[in-house]
């Protein structure tokens, strides 16, 4: 690496090496590597001085470093081809100065403004990142478990859809969100595989593939580490999953937060669902898919769990309606998750849509999406498109007949009479498709719908005015828009649907 004088470009194209007579320097570190995902921080330090405080933004490409009397921002800038990473270090200490430009009128010169265009004096969560440039302005922790969801908005702490390649090894399975490392196996000689397609259950938006466990002559234990989380005494956490038994078997099948047998949920020895050995009296039926939901109330010394089978997917159940309840010693901290299958009777189970969440997992809840797009072919003037084809549009979405396979509740949408009569900015231009895609694997479509594209670019429901509604969990999604004779587009970053 090297240090050079940082020259600022001003409006006439000239550069200046100083600000108010003070030189500004830049530290440049280059890494000639294919994927430089590591970050190295070098700073001058005197023995006995306090270490600096550091804060990442949610996209992990900018770092704020705070010393006792100054603050610096380190920006990581990927270069062409993705093979180089340039690191730029800027002095961003707040200062009132006599400068020629302060375009955002916050009293900080543009040349040293860490949040140009925003007011540096507004910092709601006191994390030294101005709200205008803070991806998570209401959370000082920002995104502690690095799953691209601001902590104050986060509901789904862990999501594992087992969307792995059919035929791949469980020990290579490291996807999902809120999880670290890969799944590990302990004492297992079971047949463990990923099957194509999700388990189907009305109202549950499961995606990708599913996990298949078939017991042989020994027990099977799969364990995964969880990302750092804020689960502490006094909080409530929900654990849910879809499960189907092809062969019930005598041995137990449990999901265990923190590998706690005392608070495990699933099927006990025999055929009944249970919390550990607290029997529900409800037998597992082979071939039927169940939605298993448990509510854990975390305490200082004890935790209490309530268990439901197939509860209403849109309304949080009352604890009095649980089919089993148990209190046992606290399982805190919750930093692992285990799936356990005993071999007795050679049970055969499939599992999908495994979640740990801070709120009831109302997976079928409606999420409204406001999105706009302009078609080059129909673009007219300003921000409007013409509606020359309005009188020729099919009343039913055309994409199913063109071979597009909708995911979720989409497909066979019908335009309403009110929408056909829209005029002006709200005139219907054409049918389009809107997709929600997985943040971990954007090639995976979680849900898709046919929708109406209006003259002002709005993409709305078939009534010509309502926002698009998707039955998906709250969380981060990439949004993609398709049209029959234009290239598809997708958001550059994931967006949060609340």
Phi and psi in degrees as a GROMACS rama.xvg file:
@    title "Ramachandran Plot"
@    xaxis  label "Phi"
@    yaxis  label "Psi"
@TYPE xy
-153.73  162.226  UNK-2
-116.67  132.954  UNK-3
-136.833  170.208  UNK-4
-76.1188  130.038  UNK-5
-83.7146  121.001  UNK-6
-102.81  129.646  UNK-7
-95.717  134.756  UNK-8
-87.1879  128.154  UNK-9
-105.182  177.582  UNK-10
-59.927  -31.4503  UNK-11
-86.5824  5.76269  UNK-12
94.0941  -11.952  UNK-13
-73.4915  166.976  UNK-14
-122.374  150.643  UNK-15
-127.577  134.759  UNK-16
-86.0083  -13.3573  UNK-17
-131.309  161.098  UNK-18
-124.368  117.154  UNK-19
53.8783  36.6262  UNK-20
81.1902  2.62062  UNK-21
-106.421  124.014  UNK-22
-65.7215  143.527  UNK-23
-115.096  134.412  UNK-24
-117.15  157.369  UNK-25
-127.596  133.559  UNK-26
-97.6598  123.321  UNK-27
-117.577  123.322  UNK-28
-123.633  120.442  UNK-29
-106.486  142  UNK-30
-126.858  111.776  UNK-31
-86.3406  81.1364  UNK-32
-143.713  162.414  UNK-33
-71.5735  -45.0125  UNK-34
-138.058  81.7616  UNK-35
-76.8758  73.0589  UNK-36
-81.9302  -10.2084  UNK-37
-83.5351  157.426  UNK-38
-127.55  135.89  UNK-39
-120.052  126.964  UNK-40
-109.757  120.469  UNK-41
-115.937  132.318  UNK-42
-152.524  150.048  UNK-43
-71.1544  138.103  UNK-44
-147.192  129.575  UNK-45
-97.7487  140.019  UNK-46
-54.3847  129.104  UNK-47
96.5213  -18.2443  UNK-48
-72.0117  152.247  UNK-49
-69.6433  145.214  UNK-50
-70.5691  151.538  UNK-51
-71.9641  157.226  UNK-52
-94.7252  142.502  UNK-53
-127.332  144  UNK-54
-139.586  124.657  UNK-55
-90.2555  151.683  UNK-56
-82.9  169.379  UNK-57
-67.7769  -27.4192  UNK-58
-83.1599  -2.03433  UNK-59
61.4365  30.7066  UNK-60
-120.179  7.01896  UNK-61
-147.43  133.257  UNK-62
-124.571  128.547  UNK-63
-95.1235  127.03  UNK-64
-115.515  120.104  UNK-65
-111.349  121.509  UNK-66
-97.5141  -175.732  UNK-67
-63.9047  -33.0796  UNK-68
-131.905  14.4699  UNK-69
-157.247  167.523  UNK-70
-137.84  140.03  UNK-71
-131.193  151.224  UNK-72
-115.835  131.119  UNK-73
-109.431  118.735  UNK-74
-106.123  128.792  UNK-75
-100.344  115.754  UNK-76
-116.254  109.656  UNK-77
-67.5709  139.324  UNK-78
-97.7779  175.617  UNK-79
-56.5668  133.053  UNK-80
83.7349  -8.39924  UNK-81
74.5777  9.29725  UNK-82
-95.3088  -11.2789  UNK-83
-127.218  149.894  UNK-84
-128.236  120.28  UNK-85
-98.6051  130.751  UNK-86
-109.725  124.016  UNK-87
-117.485  131.658  UNK-88
-110.809  121.574  UNK-89
-119.311  140.235  UNK-90
-79.3954  116.154  UNK-91
-116.121  18.703  UNK-92
-57.7778  133.616  UNK-93
-64.3391  129.11  UNK-94
-151.325  142.321  UNK-95
-89.8038  127.746  UNK-96
-140.544  161.57  UNK-97
-91.8115  92.2279  UNK-98
-128.069  163.358  UNK-99
-82.7154  -21.439  UNK-100
-132.314  125.537  UNK-101
-143.968  73.8785  UNK-102
-64.163  -25.8358  UNK-103
-98.5233  4.76603  UNK-104
54.734  40.4965  UNK-105
-106.625  9.33023  UNK-106
81.9146  9.67126  UNK-107
-122.101  126.67  UNK-108
-57.4827  141.261  UNK-109
-54.4335  -35.3907  UNK-110
-64.8413  -24.3597  UNK-111
-124.286  18.0224  UNK-112
-83.0619  117.154  UNK-113
-74.0674  -15.043  UNK-114
-138.526  67.8619  UNK-115
-64.2365  127.541  UNK-116
101.096  -12.1751  UNK-117
-125.7  165.749  UNK-118
-86.5117  110.222  UNK-119
-65.6549  -14.4223  UNK-120
-85.506  -7.36816  UNK-121
-103.115  113.304  UNK-122
-143.413  84.5196  UNK-123
-57.5466  -42.5506  UNK-124
-96.6805  7.71257  UNK-125
52.9922  43.5323  UNK-126
-106.524  13.9933  UNK-127
69.7249  12.6445  UNK-128
-115.258  114.561  UNK-129
-54.9119  143.839  UNK-130
-52.4418  -40.0503  UNK-131
-63.635  -22.0565  UNK-132
-117.246  11.5858  UNK-133
-100.413  116.825  UNK-134
-61.2624  -26.4636  UNK-135
-130.701  76.427  UNK-136
-68.7967  -13.4316  UNK-137
-109.286  13.7631  UNK-138
-140.11  112.514  UNK-139
-64.8948  -27.985  UNK-140
-77.2083  -15.6161  UNK-141
60.3494  -93.5991  UNK-142
-136.359  76.881  UNK-143
-60.675  -36.4413  UNK-144
-98.0185  10.6089  UNK-145
54.3138  43.6942  UNK-146
-110.652  18.9241  UNK-147
67.0002  22.2358  UNK-148
-125.64  124.815  UNK-149
-57.6817  137.93  UNK-150
-57.3491  -35.9693  UNK-151
-74.851  -14.2536  UNK-152
-100.712  -11.5009  UNK-153
-70.5928  130.158  UNK-154
-118.149  -49.4922  UNK-155
-83.5254  107.755  UNK-156
-80.4558  -36.8466  UNK-157
-135.16  133.821  UNK-158
-139.226  119.226  UNK-159
-129.618  107.529  UNK-160
-97.8897  1.85797  UNK-161
52.8406  40.2038  UNK-162
-87.225  67.1211  UNK-163
-113.747  158.585  UNK-164
-62.4448  131.391  UNK-165
-58.696  129.067  UNK-166
96.0764  -10.6769  UNK-167
-78.652  162.599  UNK-168
-84.9049  144.783  UNK-169
-61.8145  -32.888  UNK-170
-73.8111  -6.98894  UNK-171
-100.939  -0.11422  UNK-172
-84.1795  105.201  UNK-173
-127.275  19.3948  UNK-174
-85.133  -158.466  UNK-175
81.3233  177.282  UNK-176
-122.793  150.398  UNK-177
76.1269  14.4519  UNK-178
-126.133  153.897  UNK-179
-125.79  153.582  UNK-180
59.8716  -167.411  UNK-181
-103.776  167.393  UNK-182
-66.2276  139.696  UNK-183
-116.721  154.192  UNK-184
-114.517  141.739  UNK-185
-127.871  123.123  UNK-186
58.5931  36.5436  UNK-187
-111.356  131.368  UNK-188
-125.553  19.7917  UNK-189
-72.0214  160.838  UNK-190
-82.8989  111.941  UNK-191
-114.02  124.315  UNK-192
-150  166.633  UNK-193
-109.833  127.261  UNK-194
-102.509  148.117  UNK-195
-68.58  133.127  UNK-196
89.5222  158.864  UNK-197
-92.9039  161.37  UNK-198
-68.4999  137.157  UNK-199
-97.375  129.709  UNK-200
-150.509  128.741  UNK-201
-57.135  124.786  UNK-202
90.3681  -7.26642  UNK-203
-106.241  123.888  UNK-204
-91.0493  69.6434  UNK-205
-82.7487  150.161  UNK-206
-134.69  168.084  UNK-207
72.2513  -140.51  UNK-208
-107.539  -164.621  UNK-209
-142.727  157.185  UNK-210
-92.0327  137.742  UNK-211
-124.106  122.102  UNK-212
-119.205  122.847  UNK-213
-125.017  111.678  UNK-214
-69.3033  148.945  UNK-215
-119.497  -106.841  UNK-216
-111.375  6.59203  UNK-217
-145.627  163.532  UNK-218
-72.8061  159.6  UNK-219
-123.534  127.411  UNK-220
-130.05  120.772  UNK-221
-110.86  129.608  UNK-222
-128.337  140.577  UNK-223
-136.303  139.02  UNK-224
-78.8735  142.098  UNK-225
-95.2934  151.091  UNK-226
-68.0334  159.66  UNK-227
-53.3755  135.633  UNK-228
-138.139  173.332  UNK-229
-106.363  25.7522  UNK-230
-76.5095  116.77  UNK-231
-137.066  172.196  UNK-232
-56.6946  139.951  UNK-233
96.7777  -9.74294  UNK-234
-100.056  163.408  UNK-235
-116.575  137.359  UNK-236
-133.224  143.204  UNK-237
-110.822  137.544  UNK-238
-121.884  130.629  UNK-239
-144.682  154.673  UNK-240
-164.909  159.359  UNK-241
-97.2006  140.053  UNK-242
-145.741  143.599  UNK-243
-137.795  131.504  UNK-244
-98.8956  117.511  UNK-245
-78.0797  -38.7497  UNK-246
-132.123  124.609  UNK-247
-69.1194  -49.2179  UNK-248
69.804  166.547  UNK-249
-86.6785  -34.6212  UNK-250
-66.8874  157.655  UNK-251
-77.1532  159.657  UNK-252
-132.555  115.421  UNK-253
-132.798  149.691  UNK-254
-108  128.456  UNK-255
-126.255  101.527  UNK-256
-61.9391  137.023  UNK-257
56.5258  21.5686  UNK-258
55.325  33.808  UNK-259
-88.9239  111.028  UNK-260
-68.4578  -36.2912  UNK-261
-63.229  -24.8535  UNK-262
-119.679  24.0359  UNK-263
-72.884  146.16  UNK-264
-122.207  142.007  UNK-265
150.377  -130.91  UNK-266
-116.344  128.305  UNK-267
-82.7582  -176.947  UNK-268
-57.3371  131.912  UNK-269
107.089  -132.69  UNK-270
-131.925  1.99287  UNK-271
-100.957  147.096  UNK-272
-64.712  151.644  UNK-273
-164.537  164.021  UNK-274
-102.557  108.138  UNK-275
54.0366  -115.822  UNK-276
-103.928  8.47255  UNK-277
-77.4292  98.3412  UNK-278
-71.3701  138.105  UNK-279
-88.9905  -18.66  UNK-280
80.5506  1.50815  UNK-281
-104.536  120.351  UNK-282
-85.094  146.688  UNK-283
-76.556  127.153  UNK-284
-98.6012  125.106  UNK-285
-61.0847  136.919  UNK-286
88.2727  -7.68175  UNK-287
-99.4434  137.923  UNK-288
-92.3131  129.923  UNK-289
-115.976  147.382  UNK-290
-103.393  110.201  UNK-291
-97.3347  125.631  UNK-292
-130.904  130.622  UNK-293
-130.255  142.723  UNK-294
-114.707  118.636  UNK-295
-105.802  122.948  UNK-296
-100.791  112.43  UNK-297
-86.8331  132.592  UNK-298
-123.923  176.863  UNK-299
-67.4714  -40.6698  UNK-300
-119.491  -29.8318  UNK-301
-130.846  151.348  UNK-302
-117.936  146.657  UNK-303
-119.635  132.753  UNK-304
-121.707  138.016  UNK-305
-115.306  142.066  UNK-306
-123.871  136.524  UNK-307
-130.075  152.965  UNK-308
-117.264  126.333  UNK-309
52.306  49.1399  UNK-310
-71.451  169.979  UNK-311
-57.6744  129.382  UNK-312
-79.6023  -4.29895  UNK-313
-119.013  -7.80533  UNK-314
-131.882  127.65  UNK-315
-63.248  127.595  UNK-316
-75.1614  151.758  UNK-317
-77.744  138.544  UNK-318
-53.9588  -27.7385  UNK-319
-67.3866  -15.4134  UNK-320
-93.4839  0.0846885  UNK-321
-63.1293  145.636  UNK-322
-87.2242  -9.65538  UNK-323
-158.253  147.861  UNK-324
-141.074  142.319  UNK-325
-150.892  143.001  UNK-326
-115.876  133.6  UNK-327
-149.173  166.463  UNK-328
-52.3979  145.14  UNK-329
-56.3398  141.005  UNK-330
-99.9549  4.74144  UNK-331
-64.2333  145.897  UNK-332
-79.1898  149.723  UNK-333
-94.0134  93.1132  UNK-334
-123.564  5.44831  UNK-335
-141.601  164.585  UNK-336
-140.433  133.494  UNK-337
-126.932  142.194  UNK-338
-116.066  124.315  UNK-339
-127.991  125.525  UNK-340
-129.61  119.404  UNK-341
-79.3431  152.747  UNK-342
-86.9947  -14.6645  UNK-343
-59.4825  123.879  UNK-344
81.0238  1.3309  UNK-345
48.8067  61.6134  UNK-346
-62.7516  152.331  UNK-347
-134.041  111.246  UNK-348
-128.692  148.031  UNK-349
-120.406  140.471  UNK-350
-136.098  147.084  UNK-351
-156.953  167.378  UNK-352
48.9243  51.6085  UNK-353
-81.0849  123.723  UNK-354
-131.657  145.551  UNK-355
-125.278  124.162  UNK-356
-139.315  158.773  UNK-357
-88.0548  -10.201  UNK-358
-130.92  165.386  UNK-359
-55.216  127.904  UNK-360
-76.5327  74.6649  UNK-361
-76.5228  75.6495  UNK-362
-65.9056  -23.497  UNK-363
-92.4182  6.22725  UNK-364
-60.3339  151.806  UNK-365
-86.3513  130.794  UNK-366
-116.446  120.3  UNK-367
-87.8782  141.885  UNK-368
-127.281  125.89  UNK-369
-103.655  121.101  UNK-370
-144.007  147.284  UNK-371
-129.162  150.861  UNK-372
-156.334  149.229  UNK-373
-118.831  133.779  UNK-374
-90.8617  129.672  UNK-375
-61.6121  -39.9387  UNK-376
-64.7198  -32.4632  UNK-377
-100.289  -0.92127  UNK-378
-64.4265  133.662  UNK-379
-111.698  -75.7722  UNK-380
-154.502  153.544  UNK-381
61.1521  -117.895  UNK-382
-120.647  23.7708  UNK-383
-114.124  155.471  UNK-384
-117.784  154.073  UNK-385
-80.7642  158.978  UNK-386
-117.384  41.0707  UNK-387
-61.8773  -23.3644  UNK-388
-96.4341  3.76026  UNK-389
-55.0747  -41.2311  UNK-390
-76.4878  -7.8739  UNK-391
-110.145  0.961213  UNK-392
-70.2069  140.217  UNK-393
-67.7405  145.911  UNK-394
-72.9074  -19.9258  UNK-395
-110.968  141.462  UNK-396
-52.2922  137.426  UNK-397
-91.3347  -6.31335  UNK-398
-76.487  -29.5325  UNK-399
-61.3829  -42.8087  UNK-400
-71.1874  -17.4787  UNK-401
-88.7014  -0.624529  UNK-402
103.683  2.28809  UNK-403
-77.4351  133.632  UNK-404
-101.254  109.425  UNK-405
-72.539  150.333  UNK-406
-113.716  131.989  UNK-407
86.9942  -137.446  UNK-408
-89.5677  -0.469499  UNK-409
-73.5366  161.368  UNK-410
109.952  143.451  UNK-411
66.3491  22.3216  UNK-412
-64.5213  145.769  UNK-413
-120.755  133.131  UNK-414
-73.6036  142.509  UNK-415
-91.8285  162.562  UNK-416
-62.4024  -37.8891  UNK-417
-60.562  -40.6813  UNK-418
-66.2787  -38.8466  UNK-419
-61.2443  -32.4081  UNK-420
-85.5184  0.944008  UNK-421
-59.6664  142.219  UNK-422
-132.247  172.238  UNK-423
64.9154  -137.175  UNK-424
-61.8737  -24.3326  UNK-425
-101.47  11.4199  UNK-426
-64.7922  143.193  UNK-427
-77.8688  126.902  UNK-428
-93.1214  -46.6446  UNK-429
-173.37  171.841  UNK-430
-79.6987  148.952  UNK-431
-142.657  174.358  UNK-432
-122.384  135.272  UNK-433
-117.462  130.103  UNK-434
-119.116  143.782  UNK-435
-104.24  128.741  UNK-436
-120.329  153.922  UNK-437
-67.7168  136.866  UNK-438
-70.1109  -35.9542  UNK-439
-73.7206  -32.6338  UNK-440
-140.806  87.1066  UNK-441
-60.1113  -12.8593  UNK-442
-75.9956  -12.0654  UNK-443
-91.1038  120.858  UNK-444
-87.6417  122.469  UNK-445
-86.6669  -39.2184  UNK-446
-155.726  148.087  UNK-447
-146.087  151.198  UNK-448
-145.939  147.186  UNK-449
-82.9622  142.899  UNK-450
-147.729  167.742  UNK-451
-99.1575  131.654  UNK-452
-98.0324  122.093  UNK-453
-96.2811  168.022  UNK-454
-60.8221  -31.5144  UNK-455
-87.2863  7.69066  UNK-456
94.9589  -10.7054  UNK-457
-64.4963  139.119  UNK-458
-112.494  117.393  UNK-459
-130.302  177.136  UNK-460
-72.6594  177.291  UNK-461
-70.5865  -7.37684  UNK-462
-85.0258  -2.02215  UNK-463
83.2017  5.19958  UNK-464
-147.261  -29.5559  UNK-465
-76.9141  145.286  UNK-466
-64.5867  156.29  UNK-467
-67.7879  136.166  UNK-468
-113.571  132.329  UNK-469
-122.966  141.269  UNK-470
-93.4826  85.2134  UNK-471
-142.61  161.472  UNK-472
-68.5302  156.567  UNK-473
-62.0787  140.362  UNK-474
160.284  -169.533  UNK-475
-92.682  136.162  UNK-476
-144.298  146.069  UNK-477
-81.0449  142.334  UNK-478
-112.932  125.596  UNK-479
-119.533  145.844  UNK-480
-122.901  131.653  UNK-481
-119.353  150.804  UNK-482
-143.317  151.054  UNK-483
-62.347  -27.7379  UNK-484
-133.647  29.1245  UNK-485
-129.489  157.052  UNK-486
-66.9994  141.615  UNK-487
-70.9783  152.04  UNK-488
-130.621  155.161  UNK-489
-140.325  147.38  UNK-490
-58.9163  144.698  UNK-491
-70.6428  -26.2347  UNK-492
-132.203  161.118  UNK-493
-72.4109  149.993  UNK-494
-117.864  153.525  UNK-495
-94.5825  127.141  UNK-496
-104.542  118.554  UNK-497
